[in-house]
Amino acid sequence: MAVGTPGAEMIGERELWACASTVLSQHGDGALAVVAERIGELALAGDQAGMDVWKAIAERMDKLTHLEGPTQ
C-alpha cells in the first residue's frame, strides 16, 4: 500500500508514481500549477482524502523532476 497519508492509503505506490508521471508528461512546465489548482478545489470542497492523494502525487512529481535533473 501507499504512504501514510489517509487519502493515499487506498491507492498503491505504483498508481501514485504513474499519476505523477502522467501529470508531468501531459502538462509539462504547468504540471505544478495543475496540481495546486486541483488541491485548492478539493480543499474548497472539504475533501481531505482527495487532497492527501494529490499531495502524494505532488511529492512524487518533485522526486521525478529532481531525478531527471537539468537537460544539457
Secondary structure, 3 states (H helix, E strand, C coil): CCCCCCHHHHCCHHHHHHHHHHHHHHHHHHHHHHHHHHHHHHHHHCCHHHHHHHHHHHHHHHHHHHHHCCCC
